[in-house]
Amino acid sequence: MKKLNKKIIYILAVCIVFAIIVFSATLNNYSSTPINYNDHKYEFVHINIFKDSSFLEVAEMLERVGLVKNKFLFYSLAITKRSPRSFHAGEYKFNTSMTPSEIIDELLLGENKKH
């Protein structure tokens, strides 16, 4: 019985480690791939982030205009950058050739503001 428990714990540990590795690889690929990587149609998108906007509202806004393809991965990336609460309000101009990581960096630094 003890051998069976050890074997189950070992299998669970291996599965968890494997899941973490796969998620990390997926997140790394997502963060470094431009938004419109496949169709090569790059365009500019203007977006206005309001002062009291929550991170989830910003993510939904970015998704509506086509700058976020996967909210879960976008949110996970923002968490790894420790940024869900520190976006700067203002009007931004993004290009669909940008990566999700670059978009988060722009929102964190507030340097892409149009005014």
LINBELMO-V417320 format. One record per pair of residues at least 24 apart in sequence whose ideal C-beta (glycine too) atoms are under 10 Angstrom apart, sorted by the first residue. I is the first residue (numbers start at 0). J is the second residue. D is the distance in whole Angstrom. If there is no record, write none. Layout:
# LINBELMO-V417320
((I | J | D) (I | J | D))
This chain:
# LINBELMO-V417320
((22 | 72 | 9) (22 | 75 | 8) (23 | 75 | 10) (23 | 79 | 9) (25 | 69 | 9) (25 | 72 | 7) (25 | 75 | 9) (26 | 71 | 10) (26 | 72 | 6) (26 | 73 | 10) (26 | 75 | 6) (26 | 76 | 6) (26 | 78 | 10) (26 | 79 | 7) (26 | 99 | 10) (26 | 100 | 10) (27 | 76 | 9) (27 | 79 | 10) (27 | 100 | 10) (28 | 72 | 9) (29 | 68 | 8) (29 | 69 | 7) (29 | 71 | 10) (29 | 72 | 5) (29 | 73 | 8) (29 | 75 | 9) (29 | 76 | 7) (29 | 98 | 9) (29 | 99 | 6) (29 | 100 | 9) (30 | 72 | 8) (30 | 73 | 9) (30 | 75 | 9) (30 | 76 | 5) (30 | 79 | 8) (30 | 80 | 9) (30 | 98 | 6) (30 | 99 | 6) (30 | 100 | 4) (30 | 101 | 9) (30 | 102 | 10) (30 | 103 | 8) (31 | 98 | 6) (31 | 99 | 8) (31 | 100 | 6) (31 | 101 | 9) (32 | 68 | 9) (32 | 98 | 6) (32 | 99 | 8) (32 | 100 | 9) (33 | 94 | 9) (33 | 95 | 7) (33 | 96 | 5) (33 | 97 | 6) (33 | 98 | 6) (33 | 99 | 9) (33 | 101 | 9) (34 | 61 | 10) (34 | 65 | 7) (34 | 66 | 6) (34 | 67 | 8) (34 | 68 | 7) (34 | 93 | 8) (34 | 94 | 8) (34 | 95 | 5) (34 | 96 | 7) (34 | 97 | 6) (34 | 98 | 7) (34 | 99 | 7) (34 | 101 | 10) (34 | 102 | 8) (35 | 65 | 8) (35 | 66 | 10) (35 | 68 | 9) (35 | 94 | 9) (35 | 95 | 4) (35 | 96 | 7) (35 | 97 | 9) (36 | 68 | 10) (36 | 95 | 9) (36 | 96 | 9) (36 | 98 | 9) (38 | 95 | 9) (39 | 95 | 10) (39 | 96 | 9) (40 | 95 | 7) (40 | 96 | 10) (41 | 94 | 6) (41 | 95 | 5) (41 | 96 | 4) (41 | 97 | 9) (42 | 93 | 10) (42 | 94 | 7) (42 | 95 | 5) (42 | 96 | 9) (43 | 92 | 6) (43 | 93 | 7) (43 | 94 | 6) (43 | 95 | 8) (43 | 96 | 10) (44 | 91 | 9) (44 | 92 | 7) (44 | 93 | 5) (44 | 94 | 8) (44 | 95 | 7) (44 | 97 | 9) (44 | 102 | 10) (45 | 90 | 7) (45 | 91 | 7) (45 | 92 | 5) (45 | 93 | 8) (45 | 113 | 7) (46 | 89 | 10) (46 | 90 | 7) (46 | 91 | 5) (46 | 92 | 8) (46 | 93 | 7) (46 | 102 | 10) (46 | 106 | 10) (46 | 111 | 10) (47 | 88 | 9) (47 | 89 | 8) (47 | 90 | 5) (47 | 91 | 8) (47 | 113 | 9) (48 | 86 | 6) (48 | 87 | 7) (48 | 88 | 5) (48 | 89 | 6) (48 | 90 | 8) (48 | 91 | 7) (48 | 106 | 7) (48 | 109 | 9) (48 | 112 | 9) (49 | 88 | 6) (49 | 89 | 9) (50 | 87 | 9) (50 | 88 | 4) (50 | 89 | 9) (51 | 88 | 8) (52 | 86 | 7) (52 | 88 | 7) (53 | 83 | 9) (53 | 84 | 9) (53 | 86 | 9) (54 | 78 | 10) (54 | 82 | 8) (54 | 83 | 4) (54 | 84 | 7) (54 | 85 | 9) (54 | 86 | 7) (54 | 106 | 9) (55 | 83 | 8) (56 | 86 | 10) (57 | 83 | 9) (57 | 86 | 6) (57 | 88 | 10) (57 | 103 | 10) (57 | 106 | 7) (58 | 83 | 9) (58 | 86 | 10) (61 | 91 | 10) (61 | 93 | 8) (61 | 99 | 9) (61 | 102 | 7) (61 | 103 | 10) (61 | 106 | 9) (64 | 93 | 8) (64 | 95 | 9) (65 | 93 | 10) (65 | 95 | 7) (66 | 91 | 10) (66 | 93 | 6) (66 | 94 | 9) (66 | 95 | 7) (66 | 97 | 8) (66 | 99 | 8) (66 | 102 | 6) (67 | 99 | 7) (67 | 102 | 8) (68 | 99 | 8) (69 | 99 | 9) (72 | 99 | 7) (73 | 99 | 6) (73 | 100 | 10) (73 | 102 | 8) (73 | 103 | 8) (76 | 100 | 6) (76 | 102 | 9) (76 | 103 | 6) (77 | 102 | 10) (77 | 103 | 6) (77 | 106 | 9) (77 | 107 | 9) (79 | 103 | 10) (80 | 104 | 8) (80 | 107 | 7) (81 | 107 | 9) (82 | 106 | 8) (82 | 107 | 5) (85 | 109 | 10) (87 | 111 | 9) (87 | 112 | 7) (88 | 112 | 9) (89 | 113 | 8) (89 | 114 | 7) (90 | 114 | 6))
